[in-house]
Amino acid sequence: MDIHCKRAYEKAASADGRRVLVDRMWPRGVERKHARIDEWMRDLAPSNELRKWFGHDPDRFDDFARRYRSELEGHRDLLTELRRHARDGRLTLVFAAKDEERNNAVVLADVLRRGVR
């Protein structure tokens, strides 16, 4: 599967393939016409409670990832849909977080590759 993660603030490229926004809220300051988002999967974003608890604190990331994986178990149909897109061509998960290594898109990409553990 060809899965990549990219910040919403980076310029969209044709090499991105299918671009799916995986945040609950639209990224601040990003115009929809320039974002080139093919689909917005709000339901795959972490719950508001989990997102607020995490607060992008690197020390909480491992626990966040575990809790987020648990939330994703309830969305197997959407995960199957994304896996299908990734098998058909490149899939880029678009996110707004500043930390490119510790965010929900990184966890989601891992779940798509390996399954929910």
Buried (B, 14 or more C-beta within 10 A) or exposed (E): BEBBBBBBBEEBEEEBBBBBBBBBEBBEEBEEEEBBBBEBBEEBBBEEEBBEBBEEEEEBBEEBBEBBBEBBEEBEEBBEBBBEBBEEEBBBBBBBBEEEEBBBBBBBBBBBEEEBE
